[in-house]
Amino acid sequence: MSYVPNYEHDIFISYARVDNDPLPGAEVDKVTGRKRGWVSTLILDGLKKELAKQLGRADSYSLWMDDAGLPGNESVTQFIDKQVKNSATVLFIVSPGYLASPWCRLEFNTFLEQMDTESGRLFMVETQRLDQDEKLPEFEKLRGYQFWRPDPDTGIARIMGIPKPNPDLEPEYYTRLADLAFELAGKLKQLRKEELAKAEVTDEKKLSRTKTLKKSRLESEKVSLLKKITSLEKDYETKTQSLQLNLPEANRQAINEQLEQIEAKMEELEEAVEKTNRDLEKLQG
C-alpha cells in the first residue's frame, strides 16, 4: 500500500550491488540469517524505521529496493521505465561503484529524464567522497546527504556505519539519517496532498458532468411530457365539442368515458412534470 495515491511505490531505492556486499562484523538479518550490507542496513534498519515515525506506521508507505535482479522476461529499459512511472520519489545511493555501473547510470539518467530535478522528488545519499571529475552536474540539483566524514588524523574520507552503525562513535550517521527521513516524509506528505487534491477536482468534474447529463435528460423528458399533454388537450377539446352534437345516448356515454380517461392520463402526466421540475431544482440547488 502506497502513501501517495496513484503510485505503486512511495520510494524507489537505486543502488549498486557492490555497495551492499556485507563486511566482517556486519549485522545479521534475523529473517534470512545472512549478514546485511551497508545499503540494506541504512534502508531496512534505519530509514524504514525513521519513516515509520514520521508517517505514523511502518505499513503506511511502500519502499521498493531490488534484491532479486531483473524480473521475468522484462528488458532493462522496460523495467526501469515502469519503476519511474510507479514511484513517487527516488533515493540514489551514489558511490564510485554506482557511477561505474552501466545499469545504475541508465537508471539514474532515466529517472532524471522523466522526473523534474526541480520537483524535489529526487534524493541522493553520498557514501564516499567523490573526486571532482566523478561528480555529475545533475548532483547539484539533488537533495544530497553525506554519509562519510574525513578522518580527523589523516583527512581520508571514511564511510560512516562500517561495518555497522555505532551511535556512540558516529552520532552524525543517525543525525543525517533522521534528516533524510524527515525530508523524504515531508515530500511524501506534500505529494499525497497534491494527489488527493487532484482526485477531488476530478471527482468534482465527474459530478459536474453527471449533473449536466442528468439535467439534459430531465429537460428532454419534460419536453416530451408537455408534448403529450398538449396532444391530449387537443383530443380532449375535440371530444368535448362533439358532445354538443345531437348524438345517441350510447355515443355520448362512450365519449364521456373517453374524456375521463384523458383527464386521468393528463393528471398523471402533470404529476410527472412536477416531479421533473423538482428534480431540476435540486440539480440547480
C-alpha positions as CSV (number, residue, x, y, z in Angstrom):
1,M,0.0,0.0,0.0
2,S,1.5,3.3,-1.0
3,Y,1.2,6.5,1.0
4,V,0.9,8.7,-2.1
5,P,-2.1,7.8,-4.2
6,N,-1.7,6.7,-7.8
7,Y,1.8,5.3,-7.2
8,E,2.8,1.7,-6.6
9,H,5.9,2.7,-4.6
10,D,6.5,5.8,-2.5
11,I,10.3,5.4,-2.5
12,F,12.5,3.7,-5.0
13,I,16.0,2.8,-3.9
14,S,18.6,2.9,-6.7
15,Y,21.9,1.5,-5.6
16,A,24.9,-0.6,-6.8
17,R,25.1,-4.2,-5.5
18,V,28.8,-3.8,-4.9
19,D,27.9,-1.2,-2.2
20,N,25.7,-3.8,-0.4
21,D,28.3,-6.6,0.0
22,P,28.5,-7.3,3.7
23,L,31.8,-6.9,5.5
24,P,33.1,-8.9,8.5
25,G,31.3,-7.7,11.7
26,A,28.1,-6.7,9.9
27,E,24.7,-7.2,11.4
28,V,23.0,-10.5,10.7
29,D,19.5,-10.4,9.3
30,K,17.1,-12.0,11.8
31,V,14.8,-13.3,9.0
32,T,17.3,-14.6,6.4
33,G,20.2,-15.3,8.7
34,R,22.6,-13.5,6.3
35,K,24.8,-10.6,7.0
36,R,23.4,-7.3,5.9
37,G,25.3,-5.0,3.6
38,W,25.8,-1.2,4.1
39,V,22.8,-0.3,1.9
40,S,20.4,-2.8,3.5
41,T,21.5,-1.6,7.0
42,L,20.9,2.0,6.1
43,I,17.5,1.4,4.4
44,L,16.0,-1.5,6.3
45,D,17.4,-0.9,9.8
46,G,17.5,2.9,9.6
47,L,15.4,4.7,7.0
48,K,12.3,2.5,7.2
49,K,12.1,2.9,11.0
50,E,12.6,6.6,10.8
51,L,10.0,7.0,8.1
52,A,7.5,5.0,10.2
53,K,7.9,7.6,13.0
54,Q,7.4,10.4,10.5
55,L,4.4,8.9,8.7
56,G,2.7,7.2,11.7
57,R,3.0,3.5,10.8
58,A,5.6,1.1,9.2
59,D,3.0,-0.2,6.8
60,S,1.6,3.2,5.8
61,Y,4.0,3.6,2.9
62,S,5.7,1.5,0.2
63,L,9.5,1.3,-0.2
64,W,11.0,-0.7,-3.1
65,M,14.5,-2.0,-3.0
66,D,15.6,-4.5,-5.6
67,D,17.4,-7.5,-4.2
68,A,16.4,-10.2,-6.7
69,G,17.6,-8.8,-10.0
70,L,15.6,-8.2,-13.2
71,P,12.2,-9.9,-13.1
72,G,10.8,-12.3,-15.7
73,N,11.2,-11.6,-19.3
74,E,11.4,-7.8,-18.8
75,S,14.1,-5.8,-20.6
76,V,16.3,-3.4,-18.6
77,T,14.7,-0.4,-20.2
78,Q,11.1,-1.7,-19.7
79,F,11.8,-2.4,-16.1
80,I,13.3,1.0,-15.3
81,D,10.6,2.9,-17.2
82,K,8.0,1.1,-15.2
83,Q,9.7,1.9,-11.9
84,V,10.0,5.6,-12.9
85,K,6.2,5.8,-13.6
86,N,5.3,3.8,-10.5
87,S,7.5,5.7,-7.9
88,A,6.7,8.9,-6.1
89,T,10.3,9.6,-5.1
90,V,13.7,8.0,-5.7
91,L,16.7,7.7,-3.4
92,F,20.1,7.3,-5.2
93,I,22.8,5.6,-3.2
94,V,25.7,7.2,-5.1
95,S,29.3,5.9,-4.9
96,P,32.2,5.2,-7.3
97,G,30.7,1.7,-7.8
98,Y,27.3,3.2,-8.6
99,L,28.8,5.6,-11.2
100,A,30.8,2.7,-12.7
101,S,27.7,0.5,-13.2
102,P,26.0,0.8,-16.7
103,W,22.7,-0.4,-15.1
104,C,22.9,2.2,-12.4
105,R,23.8,5.0,-14.8
106,L,20.9,4.0,-17.0
107,E,18.6,4.0,-14.0
108,F,19.9,7.4,-12.9
109,N,19.6,9.0,-16.3
110,T,16.1,7.6,-16.9
111,F,14.8,9.0,-13.6
112,L,16.3,12.4,-14.3
113,E,14.8,12.5,-17.8
114,Q,11.3,11.7,-16.6
115,M,11.3,13.4,-13.2
116,D,11.9,17.1,-13.0
117,T,15.1,17.7,-11.0
118,E,13.4,20.8,-9.5
119,S,10.4,18.8,-8.2
120,G,12.2,17.7,-5.0
121,R,11.4,14.1,-5.7
122,L,15.0,13.1,-6.2
123,F,17.2,12.4,-3.2
124,M,20.8,11.3,-3.0
125,V,23.0,9.6,-0.4
126,E,26.7,10.0,-1.0
127,T,28.5,7.1,0.5
128,Q,32.0,8.3,-0.3
129,R,33.9,11.4,-1.2
130,L,33.7,11.7,-4.9
131,D,36.5,13.3,-7.0
132,Q,35.6,16.5,-8.8
133,D,35.7,14.8,-12.2
134,E,33.4,12.0,-10.9
135,K,30.6,14.3,-9.8
136,L,27.9,14.8,-12.3
137,P,26.4,18.3,-13.0
138,E,23.0,16.9,-12.0
139,F,24.1,16.2,-8.5
140,E,23.9,19.9,-7.8
141,K,20.1,19.8,-8.2
142,L,19.5,16.8,-6.0
143,R,18.9,16.8,-2.2
144,G,22.2,15.3,-1.0
145,Y,23.1,13.6,2.3
146,Q,26.7,12.9,3.0
147,F,27.3,9.6,4.8
148,W,31.0,9.9,5.0
149,R,33.3,12.0,7.1
150,P,37.0,12.9,6.9
151,D,39.3,11.0,9.3
152,P,40.4,13.6,11.9
153,D,44.0,12.4,11.7
154,T,44.6,11.6,8.0
155,G,41.8,13.6,6.3
156,I,40.9,10.5,4.4
157,A,37.1,10.1,3.8
158,R,35.6,7.3,5.8
159,I,32.2,5.8,5.1
160,M,30.1,6.0,8.3
161,G,28.4,2.9,9.6
162,I,31.2,0.4,8.6
163,P,30.8,-2.5,9.3
164,K,27.7,-1.4,11.2
165,P,26.5,1.9,12.7
166,N,27.7,2.9,16.2
167,P,25.7,5.7,17.8
168,D,28.5,6.4,20.3
169,L,31.3,6.7,17.8
170,E,29.3,8.1,14.8
171,P,26.3,10.2,16.0
172,E,26.4,12.0,12.7
173,Y,25.2,8.8,10.9
174,Y,21.9,9.0,12.9
175,T,21.6,12.7,12.5
176,R,21.9,12.5,8.8
177,L,19.6,9.5,8.7
178,A,17.0,11.5,10.6
179,D,17.4,14.5,8.3
180,L,16.9,12.2,5.3
181,A,13.8,10.6,6.7
182,F,12.4,14.0,7.7
183,E,12.9,15.4,4.2
184,L,11.5,12.3,2.5
185,A,8.5,12.2,4.7
186,G,7.8,15.9,4.0
187,K,7.9,15.4,0.3
188,L,5.6,12.3,0.5
189,K,3.1,14.3,2.6
190,Q,3.2,17.1,0.0
191,L,2.8,14.7,-2.9
192,R,-0.1,12.9,-1.1
193,K,-1.8,16.2,-0.5
194,E,-1.4,17.2,-4.2
195,E,-2.7,13.8,-5.5
196,L,-5.7,13.9,-3.1
197,A,-6.5,17.5,-4.3
198,K,-6.3,16.3,-8.0
199,A,-8.6,13.4,-7.2
200,E,-11.1,15.8,-5.5
201,V,-11.0,18.1,-8.6
202,T,-11.5,15.1,-10.8
203,D,-14.5,13.9,-8.7
204,E,-16.0,17.4,-8.9
205,K,-15.6,17.4,-12.7
206,K,-17.2,14.0,-12.9
207,L,-20.0,15.1,-10.7
208,S,-20.5,18.3,-12.7
209,R,-20.5,16.2,-15.9
210,T,-23.1,13.8,-14.4
211,K,-25.3,16.7,-13.3
212,T,-25.1,18.2,-16.8
213,L,-26.1,14.9,-18.4
214,K,-28.9,14.4,-15.9
215,K,-30.2,17.9,-16.4
216,S,-30.2,17.4,-20.1
217,R,-32.1,14.1,-19.7
218,L,-34.7,15.7,-17.4
219,E,-35.3,18.7,-19.7
220,S,-35.8,16.3,-22.6
221,E,-38.2,14.3,-20.6
222,K,-40.1,17.4,-19.6
223,V,-40.4,18.5,-23.2
224,S,-41.7,15.0,-24.1
225,L,-44.3,15.1,-21.3
226,L,-45.5,18.6,-22.2
227,K,-46.0,17.5,-25.8
228,K,-48.1,14.5,-24.7
229,I,-50.2,16.8,-22.5
230,T,-50.7,19.2,-25.4
231,S,-51.8,16.3,-27.7
232,L,-54.2,15.1,-25.0
233,E,-55.6,18.6,-24.6
234,K,-56.4,18.9,-28.3
235,D,-58.0,15.4,-28.2
236,Y,-60.0,16.4,-25.1
237,E,-61.2,19.7,-26.7
238,T,-62.3,17.8,-29.9
239,K,-64.3,15.2,-28.0
240,T,-65.9,17.9,-25.7
241,Q,-67.1,19.8,-28.8
242,S,-68.6,16.6,-30.2
243,L,-70.8,16.4,-27.1
244,Q,-72.7,19.4,-28.5
245,L,-73.9,17.4,-31.4
246,N,-77.1,15.5,-31.4
247,L,-75.7,12.1,-30.7
248,P,-77.3,8.9,-29.4
249,E,-77.0,8.4,-25.6
250,A,-74.7,5.4,-26.0
251,N,-72.3,7.5,-28.1
252,R,-72.4,10.4,-25.6
253,Q,-71.7,8.0,-22.7
254,A,-68.7,6.5,-24.6
255,I,-67.3,9.9,-25.2
256,N,-67.6,10.9,-21.6
257,E,-65.8,7.7,-20.6
258,Q,-63.0,8.6,-23.0
259,L,-62.8,12.2,-21.6
260,E,-62.4,10.7,-18.1
261,Q,-59.6,8.5,-19.3
262,I,-57.9,11.6,-20.9
263,E,-58.3,13.6,-17.7
264,A,-56.7,10.8,-15.6
265,K,-53.9,10.5,-18.1
266,M,-53.3,14.3,-18.1
267,E,-53.2,14.3,-14.3
268,E,-50.6,11.5,-14.4
269,L,-48.5,13.4,-16.9
270,E,-48.8,16.7,-15.0
271,E,-47.6,15.0,-11.8
272,A,-44.6,13.6,-13.8
273,V,-43.9,17.2,-15.0
274,E,-44.0,18.5,-11.4
275,K,-41.6,15.7,-10.3
276,T,-39.3,16.6,-13.2
277,N,-39.3,20.2,-12.2
278,R,-38.5,19.3,-8.6
279,D,-35.6,17.2,-9.8
280,L,-34.3,20.0,-11.9
281,E,-34.5,22.4,-8.9
282,K,-32.4,20.0,-6.8
283,L,-29.7,19.9,-9.5
284,Q,-29.6,23.7,-9.7
285,G,-29.5,24.0,-5.9
